Amino acid sequence: MTQVPFTPSAIQPGAAVKPTEYKMGQPPVKRCVAFQGNVGSFSHRAARHFAEKTFGQYETSLLACRSFSEVFEKIESSKDFYGAIPLENSSMGSIDANYDLLWNRSAVIVNEVFVPVHHNLITIPNVALEDIREVYSHPAALDQCKKLFQKYPHMKPVTYWDTSASAIFVKEQNNPTFAAIASKKACEEQELNILVPNIEDYEHNATRFGLITKADNAANHVPTPYKVSVALELPNEPGSLATVLTNFARCGVNLTTCKSRPEPGKPWHYRFFVDMEVANEDQHKKIYAYRKEFQYDVRLLGLYPVGGTAELD
């Protein structure tokens, strides 16, 4: 894939975003939810969900950021900042960069939501499929639409820093051989044309987003059912991971995620990220009893309600 440099005109990093449905004359902003991307991106949709459902739309603003690292930087700068970050996609798996940031930066997960992800092939008006030569989008979106490029080999995928920003780029270039892969919302924002809708490889494509913030903002207690996210550093010896997973199973909890990431500076050593659902008070008591006996290095990355699905625009 060809790499395209960041286009300054596509977004003004650090610019506050005020969705059109937010009413004027609201009380002073008390919180801000930062997200990577532009208006119309799926991260923007997740941030809007958290702003509306978690805090109430009249006390929260949204902040567009260029990178995931910048989202974490905003959180570390003020207790009033939260962040909406993608954690895993149903088609392509975990977003490794954000798991590494959760380990390396001071932030915890306090909520989650599942956002349906429907990609569209977007162009300027009056363009035919045979006209298109280059298709711009975020690498994750391109990866989720491989069948499109298999069906139309004359189209070349070109990586761009954000899905919605790629729609802005296509509009600015006004080139009939260019197309973008982005959401319906991004298309509407730029008054472009959806040439082919729902081009994702898998019908039920969705991304799980986490709401992150400083640990001081996290709730001390979450009623069941809830999720726990932890990171484990285990000794490089036979049975260490098996022992941990067996004890989790004895507690009755459901492991929803278990992934490994390399430990930089320690070749062939890995840390493990685990998410589990605690369904009732009995499981809660067992998992906390086991926590006291745990002999390995463990870091709590989040304790939060089991998330639902965000409504489509």
C-alpha positions as CSV (number, residue, x, y, z in Angstrom):
1,M,0.0,0.0,0.0
2,T,1.1,3.6,-0.7
3,Q,1.6,5.9,2.3
4,V,0.0,9.3,2.0
5,P,1.3,12.2,4.2
6,F,-0.9,13.9,6.7
7,T,-2.9,16.7,5.0
8,P,-3.1,19.7,7.4
9,S,-6.3,21.0,5.7
10,A,-8.1,17.7,6.6
11,I,-8.4,18.6,10.3
12,Q,-7.2,21.0,12.8
13,P,-5.8,18.8,15.6
14,G,-7.0,20.0,19.0
15,A,-10.1,21.6,17.5
16,A,-13.3,21.2,19.6
17,V,-16.0,19.4,17.7
18,K,-19.6,20.3,18.3
19,P,-22.0,17.8,16.7
20,T,-25.0,19.5,15.0
21,E,-27.4,17.8,17.3
22,Y,-25.9,19.5,20.4
23,K,-28.1,22.4,21.3
24,M,-26.8,25.9,21.8
25,G,-27.1,27.6,25.2
26,Q,-26.0,24.5,27.1
27,P,-24.4,24.8,30.5
28,P,-20.6,25.2,30.7
29,V,-18.6,22.2,29.6
30,K,-17.6,19.9,32.4
31,R,-15.9,17.1,30.5
32,C,-14.3,16.5,27.2
33,V,-14.1,13.3,25.2
34,A,-11.1,13.1,22.9
35,F,-10.9,10.8,19.9
36,Q,-8.6,10.0,17.0
37,G,-9.9,11.1,13.7
38,N,-12.3,13.6,12.2
39,V,-16.1,14.2,12.3
40,G,-17.8,11.2,10.8
41,S,-15.2,8.7,11.8
42,F,-16.2,5.6,13.8
43,S,-14.1,6.9,16.7
44,H,-16.2,10.1,16.5
45,R,-19.4,8.0,16.7
46,A,-18.1,6.2,19.8
47,A,-17.1,9.5,21.4
48,R,-20.6,10.9,20.8
49,H,-22.1,7.8,22.3
50,F,-20.0,8.1,25.5
51,A,-20.8,11.9,25.7
52,E,-24.5,11.3,25.3
53,K,-25.0,8.1,27.3
54,T,-22.4,8.3,30.0
55,F,-22.3,12.0,30.8
56,G,-25.3,13.6,29.1
57,Q,-24.8,15.7,26.0
58,Y,-25.3,19.1,27.8
59,E,-22.1,18.9,29.8
60,T,-19.6,17.3,27.4
61,S,-17.6,18.5,24.4
62,L,-15.7,16.4,21.9
63,L,-12.1,16.9,20.8
64,A,-10.6,15.7,17.5
65,C,-7.0,14.3,17.7
66,R,-4.6,13.2,15.0
67,S,-3.2,10.1,16.8
68,F,-4.0,7.7,19.6
69,S,-1.0,9.0,21.5
70,E,-2.5,12.5,21.5
71,V,-5.7,11.1,23.0
72,F,-3.7,9.7,25.9
73,E,-1.7,13.0,26.2
74,K,-5.0,14.9,26.6
75,I,-6.1,12.6,29.4
76,E,-2.9,13.0,31.3
77,S,-3.1,16.8,31.0
78,S,-6.4,17.1,32.9
79,K,-8.9,15.2,35.1
80,D,-11.7,16.6,32.9
81,F,-10.5,14.7,29.8
82,Y,-11.7,11.3,28.7
83,G,-10.8,9.4,25.5
84,A,-12.7,7.0,23.1
85,I,-10.2,4.5,21.7
86,P,-10.8,1.3,19.5
87,L,-9.7,-1.8,21.3
88,E,-10.7,-4.6,18.9
89,N,-12.5,-5.3,15.7
90,S,-14.7,-8.3,15.0
91,S,-12.9,-8.9,11.6
92,M,-9.3,-8.0,12.2
93,G,-8.8,-8.5,15.9
94,S,-7.1,-6.2,18.5
95,I,-5.8,-2.7,18.0
96,D,-2.3,-3.5,19.3
97,A,-1.2,0.1,19.5
98,N,-3.8,1.0,22.0
99,Y,-3.1,-2.0,24.2
100,D,0.6,-0.9,24.3
101,L,-0.5,2.6,25.2
102,L,-2.7,1.3,28.0
103,W,0.3,-0.4,29.4
104,N,2.7,2.5,29.0
105,R,0.5,5.4,29.9
106,S,-1.6,6.3,32.9
107,A,-5.1,5.6,31.8
108,V,-7.8,3.0,32.6
109,I,-11.0,1.8,30.9
110,V,-14.2,2.9,32.5
111,N,-16.8,2.0,29.9
112,E,-17.2,0.2,26.6
113,V,-19.4,0.2,23.5
114,F,-19.7,-1.8,20.3
115,V,-20.0,0.3,17.2
116,P,-21.3,-1.3,14.0
117,V,-18.8,-0.6,11.2
118,H,-20.3,-0.3,7.7
119,H,-17.8,1.0,5.0
120,N,-18.8,2.7,1.8
121,L,-17.0,3.5,-1.4
122,I,-17.3,7.3,-1.7
123,T,-16.5,9.6,-4.6
124,I,-17.3,13.0,-6.0
125,P,-20.6,13.0,-8.1
126,N,-20.9,11.4,-11.5
127,V,-18.1,8.9,-11.1
128,A,-18.3,5.3,-12.5
129,L,-16.6,2.3,-10.9
130,E,-14.4,1.9,-13.9
131,D,-13.0,5.4,-13.4
132,I,-11.5,4.8,-10.0
133,R,-7.8,4.1,-9.8
134,E,-6.9,5.0,-6.1
135,V,-8.9,4.3,-3.0
136,Y,-7.9,6.2,0.2
137,S,-8.6,5.2,3.8
138,H,-7.3,4.3,7.1
139,P,-5.2,1.0,7.0
140,A,-7.8,-0.8,9.2
141,A,-10.6,0.1,6.9
142,L,-8.7,-1.0,3.8
143,D,-7.9,-4.3,5.6
144,Q,-11.7,-4.8,6.3
145,C,-12.6,-4.3,2.6
146,K,-10.1,-6.7,0.9
147,K,-12.8,-8.3,-1.2
148,L,-13.5,-5.0,-3.0
149,F,-9.9,-4.9,-4.3
150,Q,-10.1,-8.5,-5.3
151,K,-13.3,-7.8,-7.3
152,Y,-11.9,-4.6,-8.9
153,P,-8.1,-5.1,-9.3
154,H,-7.8,-1.8,-11.2
155,M,-8.3,0.0,-7.8
156,K,-5.2,0.5,-5.7
157,P,-5.6,0.8,-1.9
158,V,-3.8,3.9,-0.5
159,T,-3.4,4.4,3.2
160,Y,-4.6,7.6,4.8
161,W,-4.5,8.7,8.4
162,D,-8.3,8.6,9.0
163,T,-11.4,7.3,7.2
164,S,-13.4,10.6,7.4
165,A,-10.3,12.6,6.5
166,S,-9.9,10.5,3.4
167,A,-13.4,11.7,2.3
168,I,-12.3,15.3,2.8
169,F,-9.2,14.6,0.8
170,V,-11.2,13.1,-2.1
171,K,-13.5,16.2,-2.1
172,E,-10.6,18.6,-2.1
173,Q,-8.8,16.8,-4.9
174,N,-12.0,16.7,-7.0
175,N,-10.4,13.9,-9.1
176,P,-12.8,11.3,-10.6
177,T,-10.1,8.6,-10.3
178,F,-9.9,9.0,-6.5
179,A,-12.3,7.4,-4.0
180,A,-12.4,7.0,-0.2
181,I,-13.6,4.3,2.2
182,A,-15.6,5.9,5.0
183,S,-18.9,6.0,6.9
184,K,-22.2,7.3,5.6
185,K,-21.9,10.1,8.1
186,A,-18.5,11.2,6.6
187,C,-20.1,11.1,3.2
188,E,-23.0,13.3,4.3
189,E,-20.7,15.8,6.0
190,Q,-18.8,16.3,2.7
191,E,-21.8,16.1,0.4
192,L,-20.2,13.3,-1.6
193,N,-21.6,10.3,-3.3
194,I,-21.8,6.7,-2.0
195,L,-20.9,4.7,-5.1
196,V,-21.0,1.3,-3.4
197,P,-22.5,0.9,0.1
198,N,-21.6,-1.7,2.8
199,I,-18.3,-2.9,1.2
200,E,-16.9,-4.5,4.4
201,D,-15.9,-8.1,4.0
202,Y,-18.2,-9.3,6.8
203,E,-21.7,-8.3,7.3
204,H,-21.6,-8.0,11.1
205,N,-18.4,-6.0,11.2
206,A,-18.1,-4.0,14.5
207,T,-15.5,-2.4,16.6
208,R,-15.3,-2.4,20.4
209,F,-14.4,1.0,21.9
210,G,-13.2,1.8,25.4
211,L,-13.8,5.0,27.3
212,I,-10.5,5.8,29.1
213,T,-9.5,8.4,31.7
214,K,-7.3,8.9,34.7
215,A,-7.5,6.2,37.4
216,D,-8.8,8.9,39.8
217,N,-11.9,9.2,37.8
218,A,-12.7,5.5,37.8
219,A,-15.5,4.1,40.0
220,N,-14.4,2.1,43.0
221,H,-17.3,-0.3,42.6
222,V,-19.3,-1.5,39.6
223,P,-22.4,-3.7,40.1
224,T,-22.5,-7.0,38.3
225,P,-22.5,-7.9,35.5
226,Y,-19.2,-6.0,34.8
227,K,-16.0,-6.5,32.9
228,V,-12.4,-6.5,34.2
229,S,-9.4,-5.8,32.0
230,V,-6.0,-6.7,33.3
231,A,-2.4,-7.0,32.0
232,L,-0.2,-9.9,33.3
233,E,3.5,-10.3,33.2
234,L,4.2,-14.0,33.7
235,P,7.5,-15.9,34.1
236,N,8.8,-17.6,30.9
237,E,8.2,-21.1,32.2
238,P,5.9,-24.0,31.4
239,G,2.4,-23.8,32.8
240,S,2.4,-20.2,34.0
241,L,-0.3,-19.0,31.7
242,A,-2.2,-22.3,32.0
243,T,-2.3,-21.9,35.8
244,V,-3.8,-18.4,35.6
245,L,-6.4,-19.4,33.0
246,T,-7.4,-22.5,35.0
247,N,-7.9,-20.4,38.1
248,F,-10.0,-17.9,36.2
249,A,-12.1,-20.8,34.9
250,R,-12.6,-22.1,38.5
251,C,-14.0,-18.7,39.4
252,G,-16.7,-19.2,36.7
253,V,-15.9,-16.0,34.8
254,N,-16.1,-15.7,31.0
255,L,-12.8,-14.7,29.3
256,T,-13.8,-12.5,26.3
257,T,-10.2,-11.5,25.3
258,C,-6.8,-13.0,25.8
259,K,-3.9,-11.7,23.8
260,S,-0.2,-11.4,24.0
261,R,2.2,-8.5,23.3
262,P,6.0,-8.7,23.3
263,E,7.9,-7.0,26.1
264,P,10.4,-4.6,24.5
265,G,13.9,-5.3,25.7
266,K,13.1,-8.9,26.7
267,P,13.3,-11.1,23.6
268,W,10.6,-13.8,23.5
269,H,9.0,-12.6,26.7
270,Y,5.3,-11.5,26.5
271,R,2.7,-9.8,28.6
272,F,-0.9,-10.9,28.4
273,F,-4.0,-8.7,28.2
274,V,-7.1,-10.4,29.5
275,D,-10.8,-9.2,29.6
276,M,-13.3,-11.2,31.6
277,E,-17.0,-10.8,32.4
278,V,-18.1,-11.2,36.0
279,A,-21.7,-12.1,35.9
280,N,-22.8,-12.2,39.5
281,E,-21.8,-11.6,43.1
282,D,-20.6,-15.2,43.6
283,Q,-18.1,-14.8,40.7
284,H,-17.2,-11.4,42.1
285,K,-16.2,-12.9,45.5
286,K,-14.2,-15.7,43.9
287,I,-12.3,-13.5,41.5
288,Y,-11.4,-11.1,44.4
289,A,-10.3,-14.0,46.6
290,Y,-8.1,-15.3,43.8
291,R,-6.7,-11.8,43.3
292,K,-5.3,-11.8,46.8
293,E,-3.5,-15.1,46.2
294,F,-2.1,-14.0,42.8
295,Q,1.7,-14.4,42.7
296,Y,2.5,-12.7,39.4
297,D,2.7,-9.1,38.3
298,V,-0.8,-7.9,37.4
299,R,-2.0,-4.4,36.4
300,L,-5.7,-3.5,36.5
301,L,-6.6,-1.7,33.3
302,G,-10.3,-1.3,33.9
303,L,-13.4,-2.2,35.8
304,Y,-16.6,-1.2,33.9
305,P,-20.1,-2.2,32.9
306,V,-20.6,-4.7,30.1
307,G,-21.2,-2.6,27.0
308,G,-24.0,-2.5,24.5
309,T,-24.3,-1.5,20.9
310,A,-24.3,2.1,19.7
311,E,-27.2,3.2,17.7
312,L,-26.5,3.8,14.0
313,D,-26.8,7.4,12.7
